[in-house]
Amino acid sequence: MSDSTATQSALVVLGKAQVEAMFARQSNTSFTIDDSEFVPLLECVLTAFEAQGLDTAGVEALWDHAYRVYDRLCQEADPNYTFEENRDLMRKHLVGRRRLSERTRKASRRPNTEGT
């Protein structure tokens, strides 16, 4: 494994650990913040990895991990929604380029729920 590959792998592991830590703090405390505030904070963390040179595959791995953790927590709260619906719910709170488009949001079947 080259130094570059090892660095990229280490950044993905670090990023996934940060995602887990942020969600754990959010779900294991009596003081939670609304998804509309929490998700943009998470987005800032993940965007920083991209800005600092994590390759496209690594960035996508971090976002996929974040969507899956969010889905897992949403499933615990209400198992009636699919991964895609939970991912779209998370994406509607993003502020950057990954934000769910207005057209897609209108077509989404998931009601506007907060604090998942």
C-alpha positions in Angstrom: 0.0 0.0 0.0 1.4 3.4 -1.0 1.7 6.3 1.4 -1.0 8.1 -0.5 -3.4 5.1 -0.3 -2.6 4.6 3.4 -3.3 8.3 4.0 -6.6 8.1 2.2 -7.6 5.0 4.1 -6.7 6.6 7.4 -8.8 9.7 6.5 -11.8 7.5 5.7 -11.5 5.7 9.0 -11.1 9.0 10.9 -14.1 10.5 9.1 -16.3 7.5 9.9 -15.2 7.7 13.5 -16.2 11.4 13.6 -19.6 10.6 12.0 -20.2 7.9 14.6 -19.1 10.2 17.4 -21.3 13.1 16.3 -24.4 10.8 16.0 -23.6 9.1 19.3 -23.5 12.5 21.0 -26.7 13.5 19.3 -28.6 10.4 20.3 -27.1 9.8 23.8 -27.7 13.1 25.4 -30.7 14.9 26.8 -29.7 18.0 24.9 -30.1 17.2 21.3 -30.2 19.7 18.5 -32.8 19.7 15.7 -31.8 17.9 12.5 -32.0 21.3 10.7 -29.0 22.4 12.8 -27.2 19.1 13.4 -27.1 17.9 9.8 -25.3 21.1 8.5 -22.7 20.7 11.3 -22.1 17.1 10.1 -21.9 18.5 6.5 -19.2 20.9 7.6 -17.1 18.0 9.0 -17.5 15.9 5.9 -16.9 18.8 3.5 -13.6 19.5 5.3 -12.3 16.1 4.4 -13.1 16.8 0.7 -11.5 20.3 0.9 -8.3 18.8 2.4 -7.8 16.3 -0.4 -9.7 13.1 0.4 -10.3 11.4 -2.9 -13.8 11.1 -4.5 -14.2 7.4 -3.4 -13.3 8.3 0.2 -15.7 11.3 0.3 -18.5 9.1 -1.1 -17.7 6.4 1.5 -18.0 9.0 4.3 -21.3 10.3 3.0 -22.6 6.8 2.5 -21.6 6.0 6.1 -23.4 9.2 7.4 -26.6 8.3 5.5 -26.5 4.8 6.9 -26.0 5.9 10.5 -28.8 8.4 10.1 -31.0 5.7 8.6 -30.2 3.4 11.5 -31.3 6.0 14.0 -34.4 6.8 12.0 -35.3 3.1 11.9 -35.0 2.9 15.6 -37.5 5.8 15.9 -39.8 4.7 13.2 -39.1 1.6 11.1 -41.8 2.4 8.6 -39.5 4.5 6.4 -37.0 3.2 3.8 -33.3 4.0 3.6 -34.0 6.2 0.6 -36.7 8.2 2.5 -34.4 8.6 5.5 -31.5 9.7 3.3 -33.7 12.2 1.5 -34.9 13.5 4.9 -31.2 14.0 5.9 -30.4 15.6 2.5 -33.2 18.2 2.9 -31.3 19.7 5.8 -28.0 20.1 3.9 -26.9 23.5 2.7 -24.3 22.5 0.1 -24.4 20.8 -3.3 -25.7 17.5 -1.8 -28.9 19.2 -0.6 -32.1 17.6 -1.9 -33.5 19.6 -4.8 -36.8 21.3 -4.4 -38.4 19.2 -7.1 -37.2 16.0 -5.4 -38.4 17.2 -2.0 -41.8 17.8 -3.4 -41.9 14.3 -4.9 -40.8 12.7 -1.6 -43.4 10.7 0.2 -41.8 11.4 3.6 -43.5 14.0 5.7 -41.5 16.8 7.2 -40.4 15.4 10.5 -37.8 17.0 12.8 -35.5 15.8 15.5 -35.1 12.2 14.2 
